Amino acid sequence: YRDLLNDNPGDRFSLLEIVRIQHKHLQSPALAVDTLDEALKNFDWMPDERASLMFRMADIYEEDMEDKEKMSGVLKRVETELTGTPHAGKATHRLRGLEA
């Protein structure tokens, strides 16, 4: 999958397979988050894809790393980077849920 992703940096399937392997099989959620963050920095994803990757990162922070602060930071990035999209609304909704 790494070779496929190197050949085509926008191959979201390969990226998500790498993240899944790192997260579940290697039991390294931190490595999975780093891979997602690197992909977000190094490729100009379409808004829906970008949101999907950021929400995946937020989920890992919340569920596996129990880091609400970092999860909130990712959701705030969604709000900022995808302002005016349904994704920003979803991020706002999740942030309000944290505050409650």
N, C-alpha and C positions, 0 to 999 in steps of 0.2 A: 504494500500500500504506500509505503514511503517513496518508492521509485515512481509509482503512478502519480503521486502528488507532486514530486519534483518535476516530472514531465509536464504536468498540468496543474499549476497552483490553485486553480479554481475548481478542482474536482472535490466537491463537497462530500461525496460518498466516501472517497478514500480518506479524507480528513476525519470524517466521523467514525470510520472503522479504526483508524489509528487511535483516536480518543477513546473509543469503546474498549479496545485492547488494553490501553494504558490504565484505564479506569477500573475495568472489571477483572481482567486476567492478570495484569501486573499489580493490581491493587494499589495504584498510585494516582489518586485523584489530583494531587498537586501537579504531577506531570501532565495529566490530561488538560488541566486548566492552563498550564504553560503552553501547551500545543495549540489550544484554542486562541489564546492571547496572541501568540506569534502569527497565527493565520490571519487574525483580524488586523494586525498591524501591517502584514506583508502582502495583502491582496485586496483589491477594491471589489468587495462583494456587493451584490445587488441587495437592496434593503431587506427583502424577506429572508435571504440567506444570512445576512449579517445579524438580523434579529434572532434567527434560529440558533446561531452559534453563541450569541451572547446569553440567550435564555438557557442554553445548555450549560454554559459556564456558571450562571447564577444558581441553577439547580444543583450542580456539584458542590458549590460553596455551601449551599443551604443543607443539603441532605447528607453529604459525606464528610464535609469538613466542619460542619456546624459553625460556620463563620458568617453571621448575619451582617456584619459590617462590610465585608468584601462583597457579599451578595448584593447589599444595598448599593454599593459603588457601581457594580455592573448594571443594575437596573437604572441607576441615574444616568449612566452612559447611554443606555437605550433611549431614555427620555430626551437627552441632549442631541444625540447623533441622528435619531429618527423622529424628530419633532414633527407633529402633524400626521403621523401614521397611526394605524391601529396598534402597532407594536408599542409606541410610546404610551398609549392609553393602557395597554395591558401592564406595562412596567409600573405606571403610576398606581394602578389598582393593587398590584402586588406590594408596592411600597406602603400604601395605606393600610394594607392588611398587617404589615409588620408593626406599624405604629399602634394598632388597636390592641 
